[in-house]
């Protein structure tokens, strides 16, 4: 596993975290969008965990 892939995964994970936080702060968050973002974040987290 090269470091650029690992960095890209971490960056995408942080980006999704920010998007989730922004959506949760809205007066009427889109629960469907939140579920989708959280699912994507979990997939990345699992991949990061598998890498080590």
N, CA, C and O atoms as a Tripos MOL2 file, in Angstrom:
@<TRIPOS>MOLECULE
protein
  208   207    52     0     0
PROTEIN
NO_CHARGES

@<TRIPOS>ATOM
      1 N           0.8470   -1.1770    0.0000 N.3       1 UNK1
      2 CA          0.0000    0.0000    0.0000 C.3       1 UNK1
      3 C           0.8870    1.2330    0.0000 C.2       1 UNK1
      4 O           1.7420    1.3890    0.8730 O.2       1 UNK1
      5 N           0.6880    2.1010   -0.9700 N.am      2 UNK2
      6 CA          1.5380    3.2840   -1.0070 C.3       2 UNK2
      7 C           0.9490    4.4000   -0.1380 C.2       2 UNK2
      8 O          -0.2410    4.4090    0.1760 O.2       2 UNK2
      9 N           1.8110    5.3260    0.2340 N.am      3 UNK3
     10 CA          1.4290    6.3940    1.1540 C.3       3 UNK3
     11 C           0.4350    7.3650    0.5340 C.2       3 UNK3
     12 O          -0.3840    7.9410    1.2510 O.2       3 UNK3
     13 N           0.4840    7.5600   -0.7770 N.am      4 UNK4
     14 CA         -0.4540    8.4950   -1.3890 C.3       4 UNK4
     15 C          -1.8870    7.9660   -1.3050 C.2       4 UNK4
     16 O          -2.8280    8.7410   -1.1300 O.2       4 UNK4
     17 N          -2.0520    6.6460   -1.4280 N.am      5 UNK5
     18 CA         -3.3900    6.0530   -1.2900 C.3       5 UNK5
     19 C          -3.8900    6.2240    0.1400 C.2       5 UNK5
     20 O          -5.0500    6.5710    0.3610 O.2       5 UNK5
     21 N          -3.0170    5.9820    1.0990 N.am      6 UNK6
     22 CA         -3.3650    6.1430    2.5040 C.3       6 UNK6
     23 C          -3.7340    7.5940    2.7990 C.2       6 UNK6
     24 O          -4.7190    7.8560    3.4890 O.2       6 UNK6
     25 N          -2.9620    8.5220    2.2890 N.am      7 UNK7
     26 CA         -3.2430    9.9470    2.4760 C.3       7 UNK7
     27 C          -4.5740   10.3280    1.8320 C.2       7 UNK7
     28 O          -5.3440   11.1030    2.4000 O.2       7 UNK7
     29 N          -4.8360    9.7940    0.6730 N.am      8 UNK8
     30 CA         -6.0920   10.0820   -0.0190 C.3       8 UNK8
     31 C          -7.2840    9.5640    0.7840 C.2       8 UNK8
     32 O          -8.3030   10.2460    0.8970 O.2       8 UNK8
     33 N          -7.1570    8.3630    1.3410 N.am      9 UNK9
     34 CA         -8.2360    7.8140    2.1640 C.3       9 UNK9
     35 C          -8.4750    8.6800    3.3980 C.2       9 UNK9
     36 O          -9.6180    8.9700    3.7510 O.2       9 UNK9
     37 N          -7.3970    9.0860    4.0460 N.am     10 UNK10
     38 CA         -7.5330    9.9280    5.2420 C.3      10 UNK10
     39 C          -8.1660   11.2650    4.8850 C.2      10 UNK10
     40 O          -8.9810   11.7930    5.6410 O.2      10 UNK10
     41 N          -7.7940   11.8050    3.7450 N.am     11 UNK11
     42 CA         -8.3510   13.0780    3.3020 C.3      11 UNK11
     43 C          -9.8460   12.9420    3.0070 C.2      11 UNK11
     44 O         -10.6390   13.7930    3.4110 O.2      11 UNK11
     45 N         -10.2280   11.8790    2.3080 N.am     12 UNK12
     46 CA        -11.6460   11.6430    2.0060 C.3      12 UNK12
     47 C         -12.4370   11.4310    3.2910 C.2      12 UNK12
     48 O         -13.5700   11.8980    3.4080 O.2      12 UNK12
     49 N         -11.8440   10.7260    4.2580 N.am     13 UNK13
     50 CA        -12.5030   10.4840    5.5420 C.3      13 UNK13
     51 C         -12.7460   11.8200    6.2650 C.2      13 UNK13
     52 O         -13.8330   12.0490    6.7960 O.2      13 UNK13
     53 N         -11.7480   12.6860    6.2840 N.am     14 UNK14
     54 CA        -11.8780   13.9910    6.9310 C.3      14 UNK14
     55 C         -12.9090   14.8600    6.2000 C.2      14 UNK14
     56 O         -13.6820   15.5810    6.8310 O.2      14 UNK14
     57 N         -12.9130   14.7840    4.8700 N.am     15 UNK15
     58 CA        -13.8660   15.5540    4.0780 C.3      15 UNK15
     59 C         -15.2980   15.1090    4.3800 C.2      15 UNK15
     60 O         -16.1920   15.9380    4.5500 O.2      15 UNK15
     61 N         -15.5030   13.8070    4.4440 N.am     16 UNK16
     62 CA        -16.8380   13.2910    4.7640 C.3      16 UNK16
     63 C         -17.2450   13.6980    6.1780 C.2      16 UNK16
     64 O         -18.4060   14.0270    6.4240 O.2      16 UNK16
     65 N         -16.2950   13.6760    7.1000 N.am     17 UNK17
     66 CA        -16.5690   14.0850    8.4770 C.3      17 UNK17
     67 C         -17.0550   15.5340    8.5100 C.2      17 UNK17
     68 O         -18.0060   15.8540    9.2230 O.2      17 UNK17
     69 N         -16.4090   16.4010    7.7460 N.am     18 UNK18
     70 CA        -16.8050   17.8110    7.6820 C.3      18 UNK18
     71 C         -18.1880   17.9630    7.0390 C.2      18 UNK18
     72 O         -19.0060   18.7540    7.5080 O.2      18 UNK18
     73 N         -18.4440   17.2160    5.9790 N.am     19 UNK19
     74 CA        -19.7490   17.2930    5.3230 C.3      19 UNK19
     75 C         -20.8590   16.8340    6.2610 C.2      19 UNK19
     76 O         -21.9340   17.4320    6.3010 O.2      19 UNK19
     77 N         -20.5950   15.7680    7.0170 N.am     20 UNK20
     78 CA        -21.5760   15.2650    7.9780 C.3      20 UNK20
     79 C         -21.8480   16.3260    9.0540 C.2      20 UNK20
     80 O         -23.0000   16.6010    9.3890 O.2      20 UNK20
     81 N         -20.7870   16.9090    9.5820 N.am     21 UNK21
     82 CA        -20.9400   17.9380   10.6160 C.3      21 UNK21
     83 C         -21.7390   19.1280   10.0860 C.2      21 UNK21
     84 O         -22.6150   19.6460   10.7790 O.2      21 UNK21
     85 N         -21.4420   19.5600    8.8630 N.am     22 UNK22
     86 CA        -22.1770   20.6820    8.2650 C.3      22 UNK22
     87 C         -23.6510   20.3500    8.0880 C.2      22 UNK22
     88 O         -24.5170   21.1780    8.3710 O.2      22 UNK22
     89 N         -23.9330   19.1580    7.6260 N.am     23 UNK23
     90 CA        -25.3270   18.7600    7.4090 C.3      23 UNK23
     91 C         -26.0750   18.6630    8.7410 C.2      23 UNK23
     92 O         -27.2390   19.0530    8.8300 O.2      23 UNK23
     93 N         -25.4080   18.1450    9.7730 N.am     24 UNK24
     94 CA        -26.0580   18.0030   11.0820 C.3      24 UNK24
     95 C         -26.3530   19.3640   11.7210 C.2      24 UNK24
     96 O         -27.2640   19.4730   12.5410 O.2      24 UNK24
     97 N         -25.5950   20.3980   11.3550 N.am     25 UNK25
     98 CA        -25.8120   21.7360   11.9050 C.3      25 UNK25
     99 C         -26.9720   22.4730   11.2370 C.2      25 UNK25
    100 O         -27.4610   23.4710   11.7660 O.2      25 UNK25
    101 N         -27.4050   21.9900   10.0960 N.am     26 UNK26
    102 CA        -28.5130   22.6500    9.3980 C.3      26 UNK26
    103 C         -29.7890   22.5190   10.2260 C.2      26 UNK26
    104 O         -29.9470   21.5550   10.9760 O.2      26 UNK26
    105 N         -30.7060   23.4930   10.0910 N.am     27 UNK27
    106 CA        -31.9690   23.4260   10.8350 C.3      27 UNK27
    107 C         -32.7960   22.1790   10.5070 C.2      27 UNK27
    108 O         -33.4420   21.6170   11.3910 O.2      27 UNK27
    109 N         -32.7800   21.7500    9.2610 N.am     28 UNK28
    110 CA        -33.5250   20.5550    8.8570 C.3      28 UNK28
    111 C         -32.5970   19.6520    8.0520 C.2      28 UNK28
    112 O         -32.6490   19.6490    6.8220 O.2      28 UNK28
    113 N         -31.7410   18.8800    8.7430 N.am     29 UNK29
    114 CA        -30.7890   18.0330    8.0150 C.3      29 UNK29
    115 C         -31.4860   16.9750    7.1640 C.2      29 UNK29
    116 O         -32.5460   16.4650    7.5240 O.2      29 UNK29
    117 N         -30.8780   16.6660    6.0520 N.am     30 UNK30
    118 CA        -31.3750   15.6330    5.1390 C.3      30 UNK30
    119 C         -30.9060   14.2790    5.6750 C.2      30 UNK30
    120 O         -29.7360   13.9220    5.5430 O.2      30 UNK30
    121 N         -31.8360   13.5280    6.2830 N.am     31 UNK31
    122 CA        -31.4450   12.2680    6.9170 C.3      31 UNK31
    123 C         -30.9640   11.2390    5.9000 C.2      31 UNK31
    124 O         -30.1120   10.4080    6.2160 O.2      31 UNK31
    125 N         -31.4970   11.2870    4.6910 N.am     32 UNK32
    126 CA        -31.0410   10.3770    3.6420 C.3      32 UNK32
    127 C         -29.6010   10.6610    3.2510 C.2      32 UNK32
    128 O         -28.7940    9.7440    3.0990 O.2      32 UNK32
    129 N         -29.2880   11.9310    3.0900 N.am     33 UNK33
    130 CA        -27.9250   12.3320    2.7580 C.3      33 UNK33
    131 C         -26.9740   11.9850    3.8950 C.2      33 UNK33
    132 O         -25.8690   11.4950    3.6590 O.2      33 UNK33
    133 N         -27.4040   12.2380    5.1310 N.am     34 UNK34
    134 CA        -26.5610   11.9040    6.2770 C.3      34 UNK34
    135 C         -26.2490   10.4080    6.3150 C.2      34 UNK34
    136 O         -25.1090   10.0150    6.5580 O.2      34 UNK34
    137 N         -27.2480    9.5900    6.0780 N.am     35 UNK35
    138 CA        -27.0430    8.1380    6.0780 C.3      35 UNK35
    139 C         -26.0490    7.7330    5.0020 C.2      35 UNK35
    140 O         -25.1810    6.8910    5.2340 O.2      35 UNK35
    141 N         -26.1780    8.3320    3.8260 N.am     36 UNK36
    142 CA        -25.2740    8.0210    2.7170 C.3      36 UNK36
    143 C         -23.8410    8.4390    3.0540 C.2      36 UNK36
    144 O         -22.9000    7.6780    2.8300 O.2      36 UNK36
    145 N         -23.6800    9.6480    3.5920 N.am     37 UNK37
    146 CA        -22.3430   10.1310    3.9460 C.3      37 UNK37
    147 C         -21.7140    9.2600    5.0340 C.2      37 UNK37
    148 O         -20.5300    8.9290    4.9690 O.2      37 UNK37
    149 N         -22.5050    8.9000    6.0160 N.am     38 UNK38
    150 CA        -21.9870    8.0700    7.1130 C.3      38 UNK38
    151 C         -21.5880    6.6820    6.6160 C.2      38 UNK38
    152 O         -20.6110    6.1040    7.0920 O.2      38 UNK38
    153 N         -22.3400    6.1560    5.6650 N.am     39 UNK39
    154 CA        -22.0130    4.8450    5.0970 C.3      39 UNK39
    155 C         -20.6830    4.9120    4.3370 C.2      39 UNK39
    156 O         -19.8500    4.0120    4.4450 O.2      39 UNK39
    157 N         -20.4980    5.9900    3.5680 N.am     40 UNK40
    158 CA        -19.2470    6.1790    2.8300 C.3      40 UNK40
    159 C         -18.0760    6.3130    3.8020 C.2      40 UNK40
    160 O         -17.0080    5.7380    3.5880 O.2      40 UNK40
    161 N         -18.2900    7.0800    4.8700 N.am     41 UNK41
    162 CA        -17.2350    7.2890    5.8670 C.3      41 UNK41
    163 C         -16.8630    5.9630    6.5370 C.2      41 UNK41
    164 O         -15.6860    5.6890    6.7710 O.2      41 UNK41
    165 N         -17.8650    5.1500    6.8420 N.am     42 UNK42
    166 CA        -17.6010    3.8580    7.4640 C.3      42 UNK42
    167 C         -16.8030    2.9430    6.5380 C.2      42 UNK42
    168 O         -15.8940    2.2450    6.9890 O.2      42 UNK42
    169 N         -17.1360    2.9420    5.2480 N.am     43 UNK43
    170 CA        -16.3800    2.1190    4.2930 C.3      43 UNK43
    171 C         -14.9090    2.5230    4.2710 C.2      43 UNK43
    172 O         -14.0240    1.6680    4.2520 O.2      43 UNK43
    173 N         -14.6550    3.8280    4.2740 N.am     44 UNK44
    174 CA        -13.2730    4.3150    4.2650 C.3      44 UNK44
    175 C         -12.5790    3.9460    5.5640 C.2      44 UNK44
    176 O         -11.4170    3.5420    5.5590 O.2      44 UNK44
    177 N         -13.2940    4.0860    6.6820 N.am     45 UNK45
    178 CA        -12.7170    3.7470    7.9770 C.3      45 UNK45
    179 C         -12.3390    2.2620    8.0190 C.2      45 UNK45
    180 O         -11.2710    1.9040    8.5150 O.2      45 UNK45
    181 N         -13.2080    1.4140    7.5020 N.am     46 UNK46
    182 CA        -12.9220   -0.0230    7.4670 C.3      46 UNK46
    183 C         -11.7040   -0.3150    6.5900 C.2      46 UNK46
    184 O         -10.8840   -1.1680    6.9290 O.2      46 UNK46
    185 N         -11.5870    0.3860    5.4740 N.am     47 UNK47
    186 CA        -10.4360    0.1910    4.5970 C.3      47 UNK47
    187 C          -9.1520    0.6440    5.2870 C.2      47 UNK47
    188 O          -8.1210   -0.0230    5.1980 O.2      47 UNK47
    189 N          -9.2220    1.7830    5.9760 N.am     48 UNK48
    190 CA         -8.0510    2.2640    6.7240 C.3      48 UNK48
    191 C          -7.6570    1.2670    7.7990 C.2      48 UNK48
    192 O          -6.4700    1.0120    8.0040 O.2      48 UNK48
    193 N          -8.6490    0.6980    8.4910 N.am     49 UNK49
    194 CA         -8.3830   -0.2770    9.5400 C.3      49 UNK49
    195 C          -7.7300   -1.5380    8.9630 C.2      49 UNK49
    196 O          -6.8170   -2.1070    9.5620 O.2      49 UNK49
    197 N          -8.2090   -1.9600    7.8000 N.am     50 UNK50
    198 CA         -7.6650   -3.1530    7.1510 C.3      50 UNK50
    199 C          -6.2020   -2.9560    6.7350 C.2      50 UNK50
    200 O          -5.4000   -3.8890    6.7560 O.2      50 UNK50
    201 N          -5.8810   -1.7120    6.3560 N.am     51 UNK51
    202 CA         -4.5140   -1.4030    5.9440 C.3      51 UNK51
    203 C          -3.5570   -1.4910    7.1290 C.2      51 UNK51
    204 O          -2.4210   -1.9450    6.9950 O.2      51 UNK51
    205 N          -4.0300   -1.0560    8.2710 N.am     52 UNK52
    206 CA         -3.1720   -1.1680    9.4520 C.3      52 UNK52
    207 C          -3.2230    0.0670   10.2110 C.2      52 UNK52
    208 O          -2.5690    0.1830   11.2470 O.2      52 UNK52
@<TRIPOS>BOND
     1     1     2 1
     2     2     3 1
     3     3     4 2
     4     3     5 am
     5     5     6 1
     6     6     7 1
     7     7     8 2
     8     7     9 am
     9     9    10 1
    10    10    11 1
    11    11    12 2
    12    11    13 am
    13    13    14 1
    14    14    15 1
    15    15    16 2
    16    15    17 am
    17    17    18 1
    18    18    19 1
    19    19    20 2
    20    19    21 am
    21    21    22 1
    22    22    23 1
    23    23    24 2
    24    23    25 am
    25    25    26 1
    26    26    27 1
    27    27    28 2
    28    27    29 am
    29    29    30 1
    30    30    31 1
    31    31    32 2
    32    31    33 am
    33    33    34 1
    34    34    35 1
    35    35    36 2
    36    35    37 am
    37    37    38 1
    38    38    39 1
    39    39    40 2
    40    39    41 am
    41    41    42 1
    42    42    43 1
    43    43    44 2
    44    43    45 am
    45    45    46 1
    46    46    47 1
    47    47    48 2
    48    47    49 am
    49    49    50 1
    50    50    51 1
    51    51    52 2
    52    51    53 am
    53    53    54 1
    54    54    55 1
    55    55    56 2
    56    55    57 am
    57    57    58 1
    58    58    59 1
    59    59    60 2
    60    59    61 am
    61    61    62 1
    62    62    63 1
    63    63    64 2
    64    63    65 am
    65    65    66 1
    66    66    67 1
    67    67    68 2
    68    67    69 am
    69    69    70 1
    70    70    71 1
    71    71    72 2
    72    71    73 am
    73    73    74 1
    74    74    75 1
    75    75    76 2
    76    75    77 am
    77    77    78 1
    78    78    79 1
    79    79    80 2
    80    79    81 am
    81    81    82 1
    82    82    83 1
    83    83    84 2
    84    83    85 am
    85    85    86 1
    86    86    87 1
    87    87    88 2
    88    87    89 am
    89    89    90 1
    90    90    91 1
    91    91    92 2
    92    91    93 am
    93    93    94 1
    94    94    95 1
    95    95    96 2
    96    95    97 am
    97    97    98 1
    98    98    99 1
    99    99   100 2
   100    99   101 am
   101   101   102 1
   102   102   103 1
   103   103   104 2
   104   103   105 am
   105   105   106 1
   106   106   107 1
   107   107   108 2
   108   107   109 am
   109   109   110 1
   110   110   111 1
   111   111   112 2
   112   111   113 am
   113   113   114 1
   114   114   115 1
   115   115   116 2
   116   115   117 am
   117   117   118 1
   118   118   119 1
   119   119   120 2
   120   119   121 am
   121   121   122 1
   122   122   123 1
   123   123   124 2
   124   123   125 am
   125   125   126 1
   126   126   127 1
   127   127   128 2
   128   127   129 am
   129   129   130 1
   130   130   131 1
   131   131   132 2
   132   131   133 am
   133   133   134 1
   134   134   135 1
   135   135   136 2
   136   135   137 am
   137   137   138 1
   138   138   139 1
   139   139   140 2
   140   139   141 am
   141   141   142 1
   142   142   143 1
   143   143   144 2
   144   143   145 am
   145   145   146 1
   146   146   147 1
   147   147   148 2
   148   147   149 am
   149   149   150 1
   150   150   151 1
   151   151   152 2
   152   151   153 am
   153   153   154 1
   154   154   155 1
   155   155   156 2
   156   155   157 am
   157   157   158 1
   158   158   159 1
   159   159   160 2
   160   159   161 am
   161   161   162 1
   162   162   163 1
   163   163   164 2
   164   163   165 am
   165   165   166 1
   166   166   167 1
   167   167   168 2
   168   167   169 am
   169   169   170 1
   170   170   171 1
   171   171   172 2
   172   171   173 am
   173   173   174 1
   174   174   175 1
   175   175   176 2
   176   175   177 am
   177   177   178 1
   178   178   179 1
   179   179   180 2
   180   179   181 am
   181   181   182 1
   182   182   183 1
   183   183   184 2
   184   183   185 am
   185   185   186 1
   186   186   187 1
   187   187   188 2
   188   187   189 am
   189   189   190 1
   190   190   191 1
   191   191   192 2
   192   191   193 am
   193   193   194 1
   194   194   195 1
   195   195   196 2
   196   195   197 am
   197   197   198 1
   198   198   199 1
   199   199   200 2
   200   199   201 am
   201   201   202 1
   202   202   203 1
   203   203   204 2
   204   203   205 am
   205   205   206 1
   206   206   207 1
   207   207   208 2
@<TRIPOS>SUBSTRUCTURE
     1 UNK1         2 RESIDUE 1 A UNK
     2 UNK2         6 RESIDUE 1 A UNK
     3 UNK3        10 RESIDUE 1 A UNK
     4 UNK4        14 RESIDUE 1 A UNK
     5 UNK5        18 RESIDUE 1 A UNK
     6 UNK6        22 RESIDUE 1 A UNK
     7 UNK7        26 RESIDUE 1 A UNK
     8 UNK8        30 RESIDUE 1 A UNK
     9 UNK9        34 RESIDUE 1 A UNK
    10 UNK10       38 RESIDUE 1 A UNK
    11 UNK11       42 RESIDUE 1 A UNK
    12 UNK12       46 RESIDUE 1 A UNK
    13 UNK13       50 RESIDUE 1 A UNK
    14 UNK14       54 RESIDUE 1 A UNK
    15 UNK15       58 RESIDUE 1 A UNK
    16 UNK16       62 RESIDUE 1 A UNK
    17 UNK17       66 RESIDUE 1 A UNK
    18 UNK18       70 RESIDUE 1 A UNK
    19 UNK19       74 RESIDUE 1 A UNK
    20 UNK20       78 RESIDUE 1 A UNK
    21 UNK21       82 RESIDUE 1 A UNK
    22 UNK22       86 RESIDUE 1 A UNK
    23 UNK23       90 RESIDUE 1 A UNK
    24 UNK24       94 RESIDUE 1 A UNK
    25 UNK25       98 RESIDUE 1 A UNK
    26 UNK26      102 RESIDUE 1 A UNK
    27 UNK27      106 RESIDUE 1 A UNK
    28 UNK28      110 RESIDUE 1 A UNK
    29 UNK29      114 RESIDUE 1 A UNK
    30 UNK30      118 RESIDUE 1 A UNK
    31 UNK31      122 RESIDUE 1 A UNK
    32 UNK32      126 RESIDUE 1 A UNK
    33 UNK33      130 RESIDUE 1 A UNK
    34 UNK34      134 RESIDUE 1 A UNK
    35 UNK35      138 RESIDUE 1 A UNK
    36 UNK36      142 RESIDUE 1 A UNK
    37 UNK37      146 RESIDUE 1 A UNK
    38 UNK38      150 RESIDUE 1 A UNK
    39 UNK39      154 RESIDUE 1 A UNK
    40 UNK40      158 RESIDUE 1 A UNK
    41 UNK41      162 RESIDUE 1 A UNK
    42 UNK42      166 RESIDUE 1 A UNK
    43 UNK43      170 RESIDUE 1 A UNK
    44 UNK44      174 RESIDUE 1 A UNK
    45 UNK45      178 RESIDUE 1 A UNK
    46 UNK46      182 RESIDUE 1 A UNK
    47 UNK47      186 RESIDUE 1 A UNK
    48 UNK48      190 RESIDUE 1 A UNK
    49 UNK49      194 RESIDUE 1 A UNK
    50 UNK50      198 RESIDUE 1 A UNK
    51 UNK51      202 RESIDUE 1 A UNK
    52 UNK52      206 RESIDUE 1 A UNK
